[in-house]
Amino acid sequence: MNLLTFFLLSVVKIAVVLVILLTAVAYTVLLERKVVGRIQNRWGPSRVGPFGLLQPLADGLKLFLKEDLMPTGVYRPLYLLAPIIALACALISISVIPFGAQIPLPGAFKGFDMFDIADVNIGLLILLGVTGVGVYGVALAGWSSNNKYSLLGALRASAQVISYELALGLSLVGVVLRSGSLRLRTIVDIQSAHGLISWNAFGGFQVVAFFIYLTAAYAETNRTPFDLPEAETELTAGYHTEYSSMKFAMFFMAEYANMITVSCVATLLFLGGWTSPFGHLFPPGPLVVQIVMPIVWFVLKVLFFLFVYIWIRGTLPRFRYDQLMDFGWKFLMPLAVVNIIGTSLWLALK
């Protein structure tokens, strides 16, 4: 494959992934409103389009047409840059996530991988680095808004990320020890031998790490019950109190894009990625089935994690701030260290 063909195919692949991700963000919002509505014994959006399926389009149009207010006391450069940083980091994260099996392509397309944008050996490290930078958007938004509620929300977000990023990173050490690699495809391949019993969350004895990762990820993405940076009852809307129109929409999109990224990473690291829970019990089938079925399994697992996100929002109350910090430093951190020690001993003795 020549360089020009590779470049053009890569641009098309990036465009397709970006469109799919933004569409998934829009319909994750609809899914959340529907599921939370049912949890609260109401219908949720049902007026715009059949079964309310055009509600995301109406919401996007509303945000696009709303007046873009600029408060007088803001520090304009950082006020404008903050939502761009938040959304850019959320979208960049998806670039290293593989979402399907490698299928050898014939002829001129030989060597081209359809199901990831960048297959790098340190994909997991890149994910942790990019998501860590994303908090700068939140911190800058709170400081530059010149609003006490925004600043409090930004300070909470910064402290929360520092507290839970450490536990989240340590929870992944056991997975890396078991696979011996930071490459996401290799981590999935290690789990593909015998289906369900090969997955890290079950056969890999990483159930504790799985619990720590999910809890820390909810805190990282500022979701209930860890949504202290946006606590409406205390801080109006937290760090994005002074934002409106598309700048507010960018923060909104970043939050849901991060939810999808967290769900993809949980799927890859703990639930075998795109592999079937039945292992190799069934024959591979024709090429179309080999291409489609891994994507179907991957999407179903990601949807499961998104549903758990929404389910937790509809059932659990918000933590108090001191409880949030205590839980991160006094429970999750020691538990993550114990999990690393236990995994190391298990691998050394088996």
Secondary structure, DSSP 4 states (H G I P E B T S, - for coil): --HHHHHHHHHHHHHHHHHHHHHHHHHHHHHHHHHHHHHTTS--S-SSSGGGTTHHHHHHHHHHHS-----TTS-HHHHHHHHHHHHHHHHHGGGG---S---PPPGGGTT--TT-S---TTHHHHHHHHHHHTHHHHHHHHHHTT-HHHHHHHHHHHHHHHHHHHHHHHHTHHHHHHHT-S-HHHHHHHT-SSGGGGSTTTTTS-HHHHHHHHHHHHHHTT-TTS-GGG-HHHHTTGGGTT--HHHHHHHHHHHHHHHHHHHHHHHHHHS-TT--TTTTSS---SHHHHHHHHHHHHHHHHHHHHHHHHHHHHHPPPPPHHHHHHIIIIIIHHHHHHHHHHHHHHHHH-
